[in-house]
Amino acid sequence: MRTPWHAPSIRLRLTGWYAAALSLLLVVYATATFVAVRHEFLEQLDDQLQDDYTAAEGLLTRTPSSRVAWTGDRHHDAENVIDVWSANGEQIYRSAASTALPAVALTAGTIQARYDSIVANGHRWRTLTGTSVVGGTAVVLRASRSEDRLGNQLWEILVVLVLGLPVVVVLAGFGGYVLARRALAPIDHLASEARRITADRLHERLSVPNPNDEIGRRAAVINETFARLESSFDQLRRFTADASHELRTPLAVIRGTGEVALAQAHTVAECKEAMGSMLEDVDRLTGLVDTLLRLSHGDAGTIRLAREAHNLGELVKEVTASLVILAEEKGQKLNINVSDDVYVIVDRLVLREAVSNIVDNAIKYSRRAVTIDVRVQSRDNHAVVEIVDEGPGIPAEHRQRIFDRFFRVDQARSRESGGTGLGLAIAKWAVEANGGQIEVEDVPTGGSVFRITLPLRTPATASRHINSHERVGGGHL
């Protein structure tokens, strides 16, 4: 069993990153603070040395014998030392504590005033050494101060910083963990709510206390996902039930015909008649299965379309010409009104099937001795195909589902006409696969108008797309 340290939670990771970032910032801040304080302390010490140096210059005087003498009291301060030498190296003045310091290395020229840090007898000293002129005589003056007090003060500051840093990090980490826990509590709540929503309870939704914050927006997205899943499950259930019904009916007919033939048929003619009836139902099943397989391939995006430039008006004329005989059987008339300069980039066979299915539906469901209008025109930079029938129309509540597989507005009449309920689903796939849209509207005088909209191409533009091939994704279905 894996421990939490092998797979830390977001809460622990946030706390860890927060503590690490804070530690780094504190280390940088503490280092910068220590360096700044040390620099400030050294500047103060140097200022004190400058005061000592200036004060010592005022205590030097030239005697009548042309010698330089110290006129002040003798220094006994172990941390404040003054030393004076003549140019030839003779000691003019030396504080009591100066014996701990080495003598200055004298040169032939003057010594420029300079600050130095030296170590003598295990102690650090800060010195200011320079050449001064007293009554025309040059002397070397050195003011020194011990750095022990400064070192002790810096050490105390360093101890406070080093010991205080872990305490601050621990307290900050604890506070960060509490904050992370409170911040992630809504996510845990969402997880617990989402866990209870199963396939049988997709109608339920996550609660969204504040839809304007990050958690609320993600909960809204999850609710939208559940809504899509609920719709997909409903469609899948309907599809499964409809497909089962469509397959069961011809299978039952085949089984019944076979059983009757086995029980009653005695002659060759009777057996042939029974077999012919069974073969008709087998053909219907084969067509149904083939159509479902095509739609399945479309869903998977495995169908490749050969998209070429075509005159949409000529394509629609060819489709209607092949269906004229069906209209004449019902005394109907196909009124064709097409423009000759409407070009599209489509797969001819696929789009032809879409138009054929819609015109066939118009003929099938329209009354006898009526006119069915088929129009092709360009509109707002789109090619538009409209099929206007005089059928029973489609109620508003069914227009969103009219292109679903196996959906029928009138179940009984559709089965009597021999349809499978897949014609409009195939048409929708074929149109969208070619980059278009299909919609249906009611006609005020009765009937419906099916409208196919495709991207319009000019003849010059269309000619450059001849022989181009595209793969159709399954997202259109």
C-alpha positions in Angstrom: 0.0 0.0 0.0 1.4 3.4 -1.0 1.9 5.9 1.7 0.8 9.6 1.3 4.4 10.6 0.8 4.6 8.6 -2.4 1.6 10.4 -3.8 1.2 13.6 -1.8 -2.1 15.3 -2.0 -2.5 18.8 -3.5 -2.9 20.2 0.0 0.5 18.8 1.0 2.1 19.8 -2.2 0.8 23.4 -1.9 2.1 23.5 1.7 5.5 22.2 0.6 5.9 24.6 -2.2 4.7 27.4 0.0 7.2 26.5 2.7 10.0 26.1 0.2 9.3 29.4 -1.5 9.0 31.2 1.8 12.2 29.6 3.1 14.1 30.8 0.1 12.7 34.3 0.4 13.5 34.4 4.1 17.1 33.2 3.5 17.6 35.8 0.8 16.0 38.5 3.1 18.1 37.4 6.2 21.3 37.4 4.2 20.6 40.8 2.7 19.7 42.1 6.2 22.8 40.7 7.8 25.0 42.2 5.0 23.3 45.6 5.3 23.6 45.7 9.1 27.3 44.6 9.0 28.0 47.3 6.4 26.2 49.9 8.6 28.1 48.9 11.7 31.4 49.1 9.8 30.5 52.6 8.5 29.7 53.7 12.1 33.0 52.2 13.3 34.9 54.0 10.5 33.2 57.3 11.4 34.3 56.8 15.0 37.9 56.1 13.8 37.8 59.3 11.8 36.7 61.2 14.9 39.5 59.6 16.9 42.0 60.4 14.1 40.9 64.0 13.9 41.0 64.4 17.7 44.5 62.8 17.9 45.8 65.3 15.3 44.6 68.1 17.6 46.6 66.7 20.5 49.9 66.7 18.6 52.2 69.8 18.8 55.7 70.8 17.8 58.1 71.6 20.6 60.8 74.3 20.5 63.3 71.6 19.7 61.5 70.9 16.5 60.1 67.6 17.8 56.5 66.5 17.8 55.0 65.7 21.2 51.7 64.4 22.5 49.9 66.9 24.6 46.9 64.9 25.7 46.3 62.4 28.5 47.5 58.8 28.0 44.8 56.5 26.6 44.0 53.5 28.8 40.9 52.4 26.8 41.6 48.8 25.6 39.2 49.3 22.6 40.4 52.7 21.5 44.1 53.0 20.6 46.2 55.9 19.2 49.7 55.4 17.8 52.0 58.1 16.4 55.4 57.6 14.7 57.9 60.1 13.2 58.9 59.8 9.6 62.1 58.0 10.6 60.2 55.3 12.6 60.6 56.8 16.1 57.6 56.1 18.4 56.1 59.5 19.4 53.1 58.2 21.3 51.6 54.8 22.0 48.4 54.0 23.9 48.6 51.5 26.7 46.7 48.9 24.8 48.6 49.5 21.5 51.2 46.8 22.4 48.7 44.3 21.1 48.9 45.8 17.6 51.8 45.5 15.2 53.7 48.6 14.2 53.0 50.3 10.9 55.4 49.6 8.1 56.8 53.0 7.2 57.8 54.1 3.8 59.9 56.9 2.4 56.8 58.8 1.2 53.6 59.8 2.8 50.9 57.3 3.7 47.5 57.9 2.2 44.7 57.6 4.8 43.3 54.1 4.6 41.1 51.8 6.6 42.3 48.2 7.4 41.1 45.2 9.4 43.8 43.3 11.2 44.0 40.4 13.6 46.3 40.6 16.6 46.5 38.1 19.5 43.2 36.6 18.5 41.4 39.9 18.3 40.1 41.8 15.3 41.0 45.5 15.0 39.8 48.2 12.6 42.5 50.9 11.9 42.7 54.2 10.1 46.3 55.0 9.2 47.6 58.2 7.5 50.3 60.9 7.4 49.7 64.2 9.2 51.8 67.3 9.2 52.4 69.0 12.6 54.2 72.4 12.4 55.8 71.4 9.1 56.9 67.9 10.4 55.3 64.8 9.0 54.2 62.1 11.4 52.3 58.8 10.9 49.1 58.6 12.9 47.1 55.4 13.4 43.7 55.3 15.2 42.5 51.8 16.1 39.3 50.4 17.5 38.5 46.8 18.5 36.0 44.9 16.4 35.1 42.5 19.2 32.0 44.4 20.2 30.9 44.7 16.6 31.6 41.0 16.1 29.5 40.1 19.1 26.6 42.2 18.0 26.7 40.7 14.5 26.9 37.2 16.0 23.8 37.9 18.1 22.0 39.1 15.0 23.1 36.0 13.1 21.9 33.7 15.8 18.5 35.3 15.9 18.2 35.1 12.2 19.4 31.4 12.0 17.3 30.2 14.9 14.2 32.3 14.0 14.1 31.2 10.4 13.0 27.6 11.1 10.4 28.7 13.6 9.0 31.2 11.0 9.0 28.5 8.3 7.2 26.0 10.6 4.6 28.5 11.6 4.1 29.6 8.0 3.9 26.0 6.8 1.2 25.3 9.4 -0.7 28.4 8.4 -0.2 27.5 4.7 -1.6 24.0 5.3 -4.7 25.4 7.1 -5.2 27.9 4.3 -4.8 25.2 1.6 -7.2 23.0 3.5 -9.8 25.7 3.6 -9.2 26.7 -0.1 -9.5 23.1 -1.3 -12.5 22.2 0.9 -14.9 23.1 -1.9 -13.1 20.8 -4.3 -13.5 17.9 -1.8 -17.2 18.8 -1.5 -17.5 18.8 -5.3 -15.7 15.4 -5.4 -18.1 13.9 -2.9 -21.1 15.3 -4.8 -19.8 14.1 -8.1 -19.2 10.6 -6.7 -22.8 10.1 -5.9 -23.9 11.0 -9.5 -24.0 7.7 -11.4 -25.4 6.6 -14.8 -28.8 6.2 -13.1 -28.7 9.6 -11.5 -27.3 11.8 -14.3 -30.2 14.2 -13.8 -28.7 15.5 -10.6 -26.2 18.4 -10.6 -23.5 19.8 -8.4 -24.3 22.6 -6.1 -22.7 25.9 -7.1 -22.6 28.3 -4.1 -20.6 31.0 -6.0 -20.7 30.7 -9.8 -18.3 33.7 -10.2 -15.2 32.1 -8.5 -12.9 29.5 -9.9 -14.6 26.6 -8.1 -18.0 27.8 -9.2 -16.9 28.0 -12.8 -15.5 24.5 -12.8 -18.6 23.2 -11.1 -20.6 24.8 -13.9 -18.4 23.1 -16.5 -18.9 19.7 -14.7 -22.7 20.3 -14.7 -22.6 21.0 -18.4 -20.6 17.8 -18.9 -23.2 15.8 -16.9 -26.0 17.4 -19.0 -24.2 16.3 -22.2 -23.7 12.8 -20.7 -27.4 12.6 -19.7 -28.4 13.6 -23.2 -26.0 11.1 -24.7 -27.2 8.3 -22.4 -30.8 9.1 -23.3 -30.0 9.0 -27.0 -28.1 5.8 -26.5 -31.1 4.2 -24.7 -33.5 5.4 -27.4 -31.2 4.2 -30.1 -30.7 0.8 -28.5 -34.5 0.4 -28.0 -35.3 1.5 -31.6 -32.5 -0.6 -33.1 -33.7 -3.6 -31.2 -37.2 -3.0 -32.3 -36.2 -2.5 -35.9 -34.1 -5.7 -35.9 -36.7 -7.8 -34.0 -39.6 -7.1 -36.4 -38.0 -8.6 -39.6 -36.4 -11.4 -37.5 -39.8 -12.3 -36.1 -41.3 -12.2 -39.6 -38.5 -14.5 -40.9 -39.0 -16.9 -38.0 -42.7 -16.9 -38.5 -42.5 -17.5 -42.2 -40.0 -20.3 -41.7 -42.2 -22.0 -39.0 -45.3 -21.8 -41.2 -43.3 -23.2 -44.2 -42.0 -26.1 -42.2 -45.5 -26.9 -40.9 -47.6 -26.3 -44.0 -45.5 -26.1 -47.2 -45.5 -29.3 -49.2 -44.8 -28.2 -52.7 -41.8 -26.6 -54.3 -43.8 -23.5 -55.2 -44.9 -23.0 -51.6 -41.3 -23.4 -50.4 -40.0 -20.9 -53.0 -42.7 -18.4 -51.9 -41.7 -18.8 -48.3 -38.0 -18.4 -49.1 -38.7 -15.4 -51.2 -40.5 -13.7 -48.4 -37.7 -14.5 -46.0 -35.1 -13.1 -48.4 -37.0 -9.8 -48.7 -36.8 -9.4 -44.9 -33.1 -10.5 -45.0 -32.5 -7.7 -47.6 -34.2 -5.2 -45.3 -32.0 -6.3 -42.4 -28.9 -6.2 -44.5 -29.7 -2.6 -45.6 -30.4 -1.6 -42.1 -27.2 -3.1 -40.8 -25.2 -1.5 -43.6 -26.6 1.9 -42.9 -25.8 1.5 -39.2 -22.3 0.5 -40.1 -21.9 3.6 -42.3 -23.1 5.9 -39.5 -20.7 4.1 -37.1 -17.8 4.7 -39.4 -18.8 8.3 -39.6 -18.8 8.5 -35.8 -15.3 7.0 -35.7 -14.1 9.4 -38.4 -12.9 6.6 -40.7 -14.8 7.6 -43.8 -12.7 9.5 -46.4 -14.5 11.9 -48.7 -13.4 12.8 -52.2 -14.3 16.4 -52.2 -14.4 18.1 -55.6 -15.9 21.1 -57.3 -19.4 20.5 -58.4 -22.3 22.6 -59.9 -24.9 22.2 -57.2 -27.8 22.9 -59.5 -26.8 20.0 -61.9 -26.3 17.6 -59.0 -29.8 18.4 -57.6 -31.3 18.0 -61.1 -29.8 14.5 -61.4 -31.2 13.5 -58.0 -34.7 14.7 -58.8 -34.6 13.1 -62.3 -34.0 9.7 -60.7 -37.0 10.2 -58.3 -39.5 11.6 -60.8 -41.1 8.1 -61.4 -41.9 7.8 -57.6 -43.6 11.2 -57.7 -45.6 10.3 -60.8 -46.9 7.1 -59.1 -48.6 9.4 -56.6 -49.6 12.0 -59.2 -47.2 14.5 -57.8 -45.1 17.1 -59.6 -41.5 18.0 -58.9 -41.0 21.7 -59.6 -37.2 22.3 -60.1 -35.9 25.9 -59.8 -32.1 26.0 -59.7 -29.4 28.5 -60.5 -26.6 27.4 -62.8 -23.7 29.3 -61.2 -23.9 27.8 -57.7 -20.7 25.8 -57.1 -19.6 23.9 -54.0 -16.7 21.7 -52.9 -18.3 18.4 -51.8 -18.2 14.6 -52.1 -20.7 14.1 -54.9 -22.0 10.7 -53.9 -22.4 11.6 -50.2 -24.2 14.9 -50.8 -26.3 13.2 -53.5 -27.5 10.6 -51.0 -28.5 13.5 -48.6 -30.6 15.3 -51.2 -32.1 12.0 -52.4 -33.2 11.0 -48.9 -34.9 14.4 -48.3 -36.6 14.4 -51.7 -37.7 10.8 -51.2 -39.2 11.7 -47.8 -41.0 14.7 -49.4 -42.6 12.4 -52.0 -43.4 9.7 -49.5 -45.1 11.9 -46.9 -46.8 14.5 -49.2 -50.4 14.0 -50.3 -51.3 12.8 -53.7 -51.4 15.2 -56.7 -49.4 18.0 -55.0 -46.3 20.0 -56.1 -43.0 19.6 -54.4 -40.6 22.5 -54.9 -36.9 21.9 -55.1 -34.8 25.1 -55.2 -31.1 25.9 -55.5 -29.8 29.4 -55.0 -27.0 31.4 -53.5 -27.7 33.5 -50.4 -25.3 35.5 -48.2 -22.2 33.8 -49.6 -23.8 30.3 -49.1 -25.2 27.8 -51.4 -28.8 26.9 -50.4 -30.9 23.9 -51.3 -34.6 23.9 -50.2 -37.0 21.1 -50.6 -40.6 22.2 -49.8 -43.2 19.5 -49.4 -46.9 19.5 -48.7 -46.8 16.8 -46.1 -48.3 16.7 -42.6 -45.6 19.0 -41.2 -43.4 18.4 -38.2 -44.5 19.5 -34.7 -42.2 22.0 -33.0 -41.5 19.6 -30.2 -40.1 17.0 -32.7 -37.9 19.3 -34.8 -34.9 18.9 -32.6 -35.1 15.1 -32.9 -36.2 14.7 -36.5 -32.6 13.9 -37.5 -32.0 11.4 -34.7 -31.6 7.8 -35.7 -34.8 5.7 -35.8 -36.9 8.7 -34.8 -40.3 8.9 -36.5 -43.0 11.4 -35.9 -45.7 8.9 -36.9 -44.4 5.4 -36.0 -47.2 3.4 -37.6 -47.3 5.3 -40.9 -43.5 5.3 -41.2 -43.3 1.5 -40.9 -46.1 1.0 -43.4 -44.1 3.1 -45.9 -41.1 0.9 -45.4 -38.8 3.4 -43.9 -36.1 2.6 -41.3 -35.9 6.0 -39.6 -32.3 6.5 -40.7 -32.8 8.5 -43.8 -32.7 12.0 -42.2 -29.8 10.8 -39.9 -27.8 9.9 -43.0 -28.8 13.2 -44.6 -27.6 15.2 -41.6 -24.3 13.3 -41.5 -23.7 13.7 -45.2 -24.4 17.5 -45.1 -22.3 18.2 -42.1 -19.5 16.0 -43.4 -19.3 18.3 -46.4 -19.1 21.4 -44.1 -22.8 22.4 -44.3 -25.8 22.6 -42.1 -29.4 21.2 -42.4 -32.5 22.5 -40.8 -36.3 22.1 -41.1 -39.1 24.6 -40.8 -42.8 24.5 -41.1 -44.6 26.1 -44.1 -47.6 28.2 -43.0 -49.8 26.7 -45.7 -48.9 23.2 -44.5 -45.9 20.9 -45.0 -42.2 21.4 -44.3 -39.2 23.0 -45.9 -35.8 21.2 -45.5 -32.9 23.6 -46.0 -29.3 22.6 -46.8 -26.7 25.3 -46.5 -23.2 24.8 -47.9 -20.2 27.1 -48.3 -20.4 28.8 -51.7 -17.5 28.7 -54.1 -17.1 30.7 -57.3 -16.3 28.8 -60.4 -12.7 30.1 -60.4 -12.2 29.2 -56.8 -13.9 25.8 -57.2 -11.6 24.8 -60.0 -8.6 25.1 -57.8 -10.1 22.5 -55.4 -10.6 19.8 -57.9 -9.2 16.4 -56.9 -8.6 17.7 -53.3 -9.4 15.0 -50.6 -10.2 15.5 -46.9 -10.7 13.2 -44.0 -14.0 13.7 -42.3 -13.9 13.6 -38.5 -16.6 11.8 -36.4 -17.5 15.0 -34.5 -20.2 15.9 -37.1 -22.5 13.1 -36.2 
